[in-house]
Amino acid sequence: MTIPQEVADTIVDPKAYADGRIYESYAWLRANNPLGVAQPAGYDPFWVVTRHADILEISRQNDLFHSGDRATVITSKAAGDHVRKLTGGSPHLVRSLVQMDAPDHPKYRALTQAWFMPRNIGGLDQRIRNIARASVERLAAKGGECDFVREVALHYPLHVIMEILGVPEDDEPRMLMLTQELFGATDPELGRAPGTAPVPGNINSIQAVLADFYQYFAQISADRRANPRDDLATVIATSQVDGRPISEFEAMSYYVIVATAGHDTTSSTTAGAMRALCDNPDQFAYVKEDLSRVPGFIDEAIRWATPVKTFMRSATADTEVGGRAIAKDDWLMLCYASGNRDEAVFDEPDRFRADRKPNKQLAFGYGAHLCLGQHLAKMEMRILYEELLPRLKSVELAGKPRMSEALFVNGPKNLPIRFEFS
């Protein structure tokens, strides 16, 4: 039942997510111990869930497997203890949809859900297409070589979500920096330099980043209550649950999850899609030949990139999953990137195939916590590549890409490409 120490240590090593070793560990686990217990030094033991079917089973039982009772992302004992001291007992520095369970979760999700449904975002097509065209022109102006992450992938989805949220364009660089510092806290290039206090697990730098987010969105919130607009910030600022305004902490947490998750994961997948085109000239030719293939290409890019690598759940009662006895309060790591390479579900899982049908990718999660912005993310990426592919004659790597060192949300830090435009 206990997985080998080397594999357990790899699962909590941010560098393994940057250099790809994590996929080797996932493949070994799926073949040998798909639901086993990891016991890395300094961590509470946790179940490592690597099969697609087991991830689905846990994700659909939201009463049995909670998001909010323990830390939602993998956290060392020392870091977890420190967070509880800071919060007066809560394992969370924020309280967003990610950290909520019923009955709160459906109530808070309903506040913004309509904004992200296909009927509403369909009306954004032309606005998003204009942003995509500007991104393509920006790429064209680079003269045939650039870092695709820096020039396109970071900025395009950022501009889309900030426009919907209502953040001024001049403040977008600040939002980008704070997001990278938050999700890249364990990456020596992306994380904010830690303070001098010996605080474990980068918690001090994460807390400082969140404080900056809160300070910024407190001003936005006050403005929208005084001057409501047709944007998502106004919805959050004026929201009520059970007849009472949501707390300032919950409002700030809501802003942060929309402002960060709303673009960072899409940026990673947008870059991952370009990397796939560079690595697979046959797939580039296949998709470019017929733009009706772009949606399938985007679905495969989402499976391939899986930027949210893991989420944690905890059992609310004794139960059984995959033939293993799970005890009440046990902690479980849902490994989405492993589920998306599961040989039992995906033919040739280690090949990028834009024609993959069906594509039962798990990158957006499943069940009640299915990503709120999945339709917007797919739409953004589809529109960008619909605009880009007709102009792109060829593309290849112009250097070695690098991935971020992060256990939770992980993606390309840079992607040097060489390209020709028609």
C-alpha positions as CSV (number, residue, x, y, z in Angstrom):
1,M,0.0,0.0,0.0
2,T,2.9,2.4,0.8
3,I,4.6,3.7,-2.4
4,P,8.4,3.6,-2.7
5,Q,10.1,6.5,-0.9
6,E,11.8,7.7,-4.1
7,V,8.5,8.0,-5.8
8,A,6.9,9.7,-2.8
9,D,9.7,12.2,-2.7
10,T,9.4,13.0,-6.4
11,I,5.7,13.8,-6.0
12,V,6.5,16.7,-3.6
13,D,9.6,17.9,-5.5
14,P,8.8,21.0,-7.6
15,K,11.8,20.3,-9.9
16,A,10.2,17.0,-10.9
17,Y,7.3,19.0,-12.4
18,A,9.7,21.2,-14.4
19,D,11.9,18.4,-15.8
20,G,9.2,15.9,-16.5
21,R,10.2,13.2,-14.0
22,I,6.7,13.4,-12.5
23,Y,5.3,11.7,-15.6
24,E,7.6,8.7,-15.1
25,S,6.5,8.4,-11.5
26,Y,2.8,8.6,-12.5
27,A,3.3,5.9,-15.1
28,W,5.0,3.6,-12.5
29,L,2.2,4.3,-10.0
30,R,-0.6,3.6,-12.5
31,A,1.1,0.3,-13.4
32,N,2.1,-0.8,-9.9
33,N,0.3,1.1,-7.1
34,P,-2.4,3.4,-8.6
35,L,-3.9,4.2,-5.2
36,G,-1.1,4.1,-2.6
37,V,0.1,6.1,0.4
38,A,3.0,8.5,0.1
39,Q,5.0,9.5,3.2
40,P,7.5,12.1,2.3
41,A,9.6,13.5,5.2
42,G,7.9,16.5,6.7
43,Y,4.4,15.8,5.3
44,D,1.3,14.0,6.7
45,P,0.8,10.8,4.8
46,F,-1.6,11.1,1.8
47,W,-3.1,8.8,-0.8
48,V,-1.9,9.4,-4.3
49,V,-4.7,8.9,-6.8
50,T,-3.4,8.3,-10.3
51,R,-6.1,6.5,-12.3
52,H,-8.7,8.3,-14.3
53,A,-11.6,6.2,-12.9
54,D,-10.6,6.8,-9.3
55,I,-10.2,10.5,-9.8
56,L,-13.7,10.6,-11.3
57,E,-15.2,8.5,-8.5
58,I,-13.8,10.8,-5.8
59,S,-14.6,14.0,-7.7
60,R,-18.3,13.1,-8.1
61,Q,-18.8,12.4,-4.3
62,N,-18.5,15.8,-2.9
63,D,-20.2,15.0,0.4
64,L,-17.8,12.1,1.0
65,F,-14.6,13.9,-0.1
66,H,-14.3,17.5,1.0
67,S,-12.2,20.3,-0.3
68,G,-12.3,22.6,2.7
69,D,-11.5,20.5,5.7
70,R,-7.8,20.2,5.1
71,A,-5.4,22.1,2.8
72,T,-6.5,22.0,-0.8
73,V,-3.0,21.9,-2.2
74,I,-0.2,19.7,-0.9
75,T,1.4,21.4,2.1
76,S,4.1,20.3,4.5
77,K,3.3,19.9,8.2
78,A,5.3,23.0,9.2
79,A,3.7,25.1,6.5
80,G,0.2,23.9,7.5
81,D,0.8,24.5,11.2
82,H,2.0,28.1,10.3
83,V,-1.1,28.8,8.2
84,R,-3.4,27.7,11.1
85,K,-1.5,30.0,13.5
86,L,-2.0,32.9,11.0
87,T,-5.7,32.1,10.4
88,G,-6.8,31.1,13.9
89,G,-7.3,27.4,12.9
90,S,-8.2,27.4,9.2
91,P,-5.9,25.5,6.8
92,H,-6.5,28.1,4.1
93,L,-5.0,31.6,3.5
94,V,-7.9,32.3,1.1
95,R,-11.5,31.1,1.0
96,S,-12.5,30.9,-2.6
97,L,-14.7,28.3,-4.4
98,V,-11.7,26.0,-4.4
99,Q,-11.8,25.8,-0.6
100,M,-15.5,25.5,-0.2
101,D,-17.9,22.6,0.3
102,A,-21.7,22.4,0.3
103,P,-23.8,24.2,1.4
104,D,-21.6,27.3,0.8
105,H,-20.0,26.1,-2.5
106,P,-23.1,26.0,-4.7
107,K,-24.3,29.4,-3.3
108,Y,-21.0,31.2,-4.0
109,R,-20.6,29.5,-7.3
110,A,-24.0,30.7,-8.4
111,L,-23.0,34.3,-7.9
112,T,-20.8,34.4,-11.0
113,Q,-21.7,31.2,-12.9
114,A,-23.9,32.9,-15.4
115,W,-21.0,35.1,-16.5
116,F,-19.1,32.0,-17.6
117,M,-21.8,30.0,-19.4
118,P,-21.7,29.6,-23.2
119,R,-24.7,31.8,-23.7
120,N,-23.0,34.8,-22.1
121,I,-19.5,34.3,-23.3
122,G,-20.8,33.8,-26.9
123,G,-21.5,37.5,-26.9
124,L,-17.8,38.1,-26.2
125,D,-16.6,36.4,-29.4
126,Q,-15.8,39.6,-31.3
127,R,-14.1,41.3,-28.4
128,I,-11.9,38.3,-27.8
129,R,-11.2,37.9,-31.6
130,N,-10.0,41.5,-31.6
131,I,-7.6,40.8,-28.7
132,A,-6.5,37.6,-30.5
133,R,-5.8,39.5,-33.8
134,A,-3.7,42.1,-31.9
135,S,-1.7,39.2,-30.3
136,V,-1.1,37.7,-33.8
137,E,0.1,41.1,-35.1
138,R,2.3,41.4,-32.1
139,L,3.8,38.0,-33.0
140,A,4.2,39.0,-36.6
141,A,6.1,42.1,-35.6
142,K,8.8,40.0,-33.9
143,G,10.5,39.2,-37.2
144,G,10.4,35.4,-37.1
145,E,11.8,34.6,-33.7
146,C,10.6,35.3,-30.1
147,D,9.7,33.8,-26.7
148,F,6.0,32.8,-27.3
149,V,5.3,32.7,-23.6
150,R,6.5,36.2,-23.0
151,E,5.1,37.8,-26.2
152,V,1.7,36.0,-26.5
153,A,0.7,33.3,-24.1
154,L,1.0,35.4,-20.9
155,H,-0.7,38.5,-22.2
156,Y,-3.6,37.3,-24.4
157,P,-5.7,35.5,-21.7
158,L,-4.7,38.0,-19.1
159,H,-6.2,40.8,-21.2
160,V,-9.4,38.8,-21.8
161,I,-10.1,38.0,-18.1
162,M,-9.1,41.5,-16.9
163,E,-11.5,43.1,-19.3
164,I,-14.3,40.8,-18.1
165,L,-13.3,41.4,-14.5
166,G,-13.0,45.2,-15.0
167,V,-9.3,45.7,-14.2
168,P,-7.8,48.7,-16.1
169,E,-5.4,47.6,-18.8
170,D,-2.6,49.7,-17.2
171,D,-2.8,47.4,-14.1
172,E,-2.4,44.1,-16.1
173,P,1.3,43.9,-15.6
174,R,0.8,44.1,-11.8
175,M,-1.8,41.3,-12.0
176,L,0.6,39.2,-14.0
177,M,3.4,39.6,-11.6
178,L,1.3,38.8,-8.6
179,T,-0.1,35.7,-10.2
180,Q,3.3,34.4,-11.1
181,E,4.5,35.1,-7.6
182,L,1.5,33.2,-6.2
183,F,1.5,30.1,-8.4
184,G,5.3,30.1,-8.8
185,A,6.1,30.6,-5.1
186,T,8.4,27.5,-5.1
187,D,10.2,28.6,-8.4
188,P,13.4,30.5,-7.7
189,E,12.8,32.7,-10.8
190,L,9.0,33.3,-10.4
191,G,8.5,33.4,-6.6
192,R,8.8,36.5,-4.5
193,A,12.0,36.7,-2.6
194,P,11.2,35.4,0.9
195,G,11.6,37.6,4.0
196,T,14.2,37.1,6.7
197,A,11.8,35.3,9.1
198,P,12.3,31.5,9.1
199,V,8.7,30.8,7.8
200,P,8.3,27.3,6.3
201,G,7.0,26.4,2.8
202,N,7.2,29.9,1.2
203,I,4.2,30.9,3.3
204,N,5.6,34.3,4.1
205,S,6.0,35.2,0.4
206,I,2.5,33.8,-0.5
207,Q,1.0,35.8,2.4
208,A,2.7,39.0,1.2
209,V,1.5,38.4,-2.4
210,L,-2.1,37.8,-1.1
211,A,-1.9,41.0,0.9
212,D,-1.0,42.9,-2.2
213,F,-3.9,41.4,-4.1
214,Y,-6.3,42.2,-1.2
215,Q,-5.1,45.8,-1.0
216,Y,-5.6,46.3,-4.8
217,F,-9.0,44.6,-4.9
218,A,-10.3,46.5,-1.8
219,Q,-10.0,49.7,-3.8
220,I,-11.8,48.0,-6.8
221,S,-14.5,46.7,-4.5
222,A,-15.2,50.1,-2.9
223,D,-15.3,51.8,-6.3
224,R,-17.8,49.2,-7.7
225,R,-20.1,49.6,-4.7
226,A,-20.2,53.3,-5.2
227,N,-20.2,53.2,-9.1
228,P,-21.6,49.9,-10.3
229,R,-20.6,48.8,-13.8
230,D,-21.3,45.9,-16.2
231,D,-18.4,43.8,-15.1
232,L,-17.5,40.9,-12.9
233,A,-15.9,43.1,-10.2
234,T,-19.3,44.7,-9.6
235,V,-21.0,41.3,-9.3
236,I,-18.5,40.3,-6.6
237,A,-18.5,43.6,-4.8
238,T,-22.3,43.7,-4.5
239,S,-22.9,39.9,-4.0
240,Q,-25.2,38.6,-1.2
241,V,-25.5,35.0,0.1
242,D,-28.5,34.1,2.3
243,G,-29.6,37.7,2.2
244,R,-26.4,39.1,3.6
245,P,-23.4,40.7,1.8
246,I,-20.5,38.3,1.5
247,S,-17.6,39.1,3.8
248,E,-14.7,41.2,2.7
249,F,-12.3,38.2,3.0
250,E,-14.6,36.1,0.8
251,A,-14.9,38.9,-1.7
252,M,-11.1,39.3,-1.8
253,S,-10.7,35.6,-2.2
254,Y,-13.2,35.6,-5.1
255,Y,-11.3,38.4,-6.9
256,V,-8.0,36.5,-6.5
257,I,-9.3,33.2,-7.8
258,V,-10.9,34.9,-10.9
259,A,-7.9,37.2,-11.5
260,T,-5.3,34.4,-11.2
261,A,-6.9,31.1,-12.3
262,G,-8.7,33.1,-15.0
263,H,-5.6,33.5,-17.0
264,D,-2.6,31.5,-15.7
265,T,-3.9,28.1,-16.6
266,T,-5.0,29.3,-20.0
267,S,-1.6,30.9,-20.6
268,S,0.1,27.6,-19.8
269,T,-2.2,25.6,-22.1
270,T,-1.9,28.2,-24.9
271,A,1.9,27.8,-24.7
272,G,1.6,24.0,-24.4
273,A,-0.4,24.0,-27.6
274,M,2.4,25.9,-29.4
275,R,5.0,23.6,-28.0
276,A,3.0,20.7,-29.4
277,L,2.9,22.2,-32.9
278,C,6.7,22.7,-32.7
279,D,7.3,19.1,-31.6
280,N,4.8,17.5,-34.0
281,P,5.0,19.0,-37.6
282,D,2.4,16.4,-38.7
283,Q,-0.1,17.8,-36.2
284,F,0.7,21.3,-37.3
285,A,-0.1,20.4,-40.9
286,Y,-3.2,18.4,-39.9
287,V,-4.8,21.3,-38.0
288,K,-3.7,24.0,-40.4
289,E,-5.3,22.1,-43.3
290,D,-8.8,22.4,-41.8
291,L,-9.6,25.0,-39.1
292,S,-12.7,22.9,-38.1
293,R,-10.1,20.7,-36.4
294,V,-9.0,23.5,-34.0
295,P,-11.5,22.6,-31.2
296,G,-10.1,19.0,-31.1
297,F,-6.6,20.4,-31.1
298,I,-7.4,22.6,-28.2
299,D,-9.0,19.7,-26.2
300,E,-5.8,17.7,-26.8
301,A,-3.6,20.6,-25.7
302,I,-5.6,20.9,-22.5
303,R,-5.1,17.1,-21.9
304,W,-1.4,17.4,-22.8
305,A,-0.6,20.4,-20.6
306,T,-2.9,19.8,-17.6
307,P,-1.6,23.0,-15.9
308,V,-3.4,22.2,-12.6
309,K,-1.5,19.2,-11.6
310,T,-3.1,18.2,-8.3
311,F,-5.8,19.1,-5.8
312,M,-6.2,17.6,-2.4
313,R,-9.4,16.1,-0.9
314,S,-10.1,14.6,2.6
315,A,-12.6,11.8,3.4
316,T,-15.5,12.7,5.7
317,A,-16.2,9.0,6.5
318,D,-14.7,5.6,6.2
319,T,-15.1,4.4,2.7
320,E,-13.5,2.4,-0.1
321,V,-12.0,3.5,-3.5
322,G,-10.3,1.3,-6.0
323,G,-10.4,-1.6,-3.6
324,R,-8.5,0.3,-0.9
325,A,-10.0,1.2,2.5
326,I,-10.0,5.0,3.0
327,A,-10.4,6.2,6.6
328,K,-12.2,9.3,7.8
329,D,-10.0,12.4,7.6
330,D,-7.5,10.7,5.2
331,W,-5.9,13.1,2.8
332,L,-6.0,12.3,-0.9
333,M,-4.1,13.8,-3.8
334,L,-6.0,13.8,-7.1
335,C,-3.3,13.7,-9.9
336,Y,-5.1,15.1,-12.9
337,A,-1.9,15.0,-15.1
338,S,-1.7,11.3,-14.4
339,G,-5.4,10.7,-15.1
340,N,-4.9,12.4,-18.4
341,R,-2.2,9.9,-19.4
342,D,-4.1,6.9,-18.2
343,E,-3.6,4.0,-20.7
344,A,-7.0,2.6,-19.7
345,V,-8.8,5.6,-21.1
346,F,-6.5,7.2,-23.7
347,D,-5.0,5.3,-26.7
348,E,-1.3,6.2,-27.1
349,P,-1.5,8.6,-24.1
350,D,2.0,9.8,-24.5
351,R,1.4,11.0,-28.1
352,F,-0.1,14.4,-29.0
353,R,-3.1,13.7,-31.3
354,A,-5.4,16.5,-32.4
355,D,-7.8,13.9,-33.8
356,R,-8.3,12.2,-30.4
357,K,-12.0,11.3,-30.0
358,P,-13.4,11.0,-27.5
359,N,-11.1,13.0,-25.4
360,K,-12.2,12.5,-21.8
361,Q,-9.5,14.9,-20.3
362,L,-9.8,15.8,-16.7
363,A,-7.8,19.0,-16.7
364,F,-10.8,21.1,-15.6
365,G,-11.7,18.7,-12.8
366,Y,-15.0,17.0,-12.5
367,G,-18.2,17.1,-10.4
368,A,-19.3,20.1,-8.4
369,H,-15.8,21.7,-8.6
370,L,-15.6,21.5,-12.4
371,C,-13.7,24.7,-13.5
372,L,-16.1,27.6,-13.7
373,G,-14.1,29.2,-16.6
374,Q,-13.7,26.1,-18.8
375,H,-15.9,27.4,-21.6
376,L,-14.2,30.7,-21.7
377,A,-10.7,29.1,-21.6
378,K,-11.6,26.8,-24.6
379,M,-13.1,29.7,-26.5
380,E,-10.1,32.0,-26.0
381,M,-7.7,29.3,-27.2
382,R,-9.8,28.3,-30.1
383,I,-10.1,31.9,-31.3
384,L,-6.4,32.6,-31.0
385,Y,-5.4,29.6,-33.0
386,E,-8.2,30.2,-35.6
387,E,-6.6,33.6,-36.1
388,L,-3.0,32.4,-35.9
389,L,-2.8,29.2,-38.0
390,P,-3.9,30.7,-41.3
391,R,-1.0,33.2,-41.0
392,L,1.6,30.7,-39.7
393,K,3.6,29.0,-42.5
394,S,6.0,27.1,-40.2
395,V,7.1,27.0,-36.6
396,E,9.9,25.2,-34.7
397,L,11.8,25.5,-31.4
398,A,14.5,28.1,-31.4
399,G,16.0,27.0,-28.0
400,K,15.2,24.9,-25.0
401,P,11.8,25.5,-23.4
402,R,11.7,25.6,-19.6
403,M,8.9,24.7,-17.2
404,S,8.1,26.3,-13.8
405,E,9.1,24.5,-10.6
406,A,5.7,24.1,-9.0
407,L,3.6,21.3,-7.5
408,F,0.2,22.8,-7.9
409,V,-0.1,24.9,-11.1
410,N,2.8,24.4,-13.5
411,G,3.5,25.4,-17.1
412,P,6.1,26.8,-19.5
413,K,8.3,29.7,-18.3
414,N,9.6,30.3,-21.7
415,L,9.1,28.9,-25.2
416,P,11.7,30.2,-27.8
417,I,10.2,29.7,-31.3
418,R,11.3,30.4,-34.9
419,F,8.5,30.9,-37.3
420,E,7.4,32.1,-40.8
421,F,4.3,34.1,-41.5
422,S,2.5,34.2,-44.8
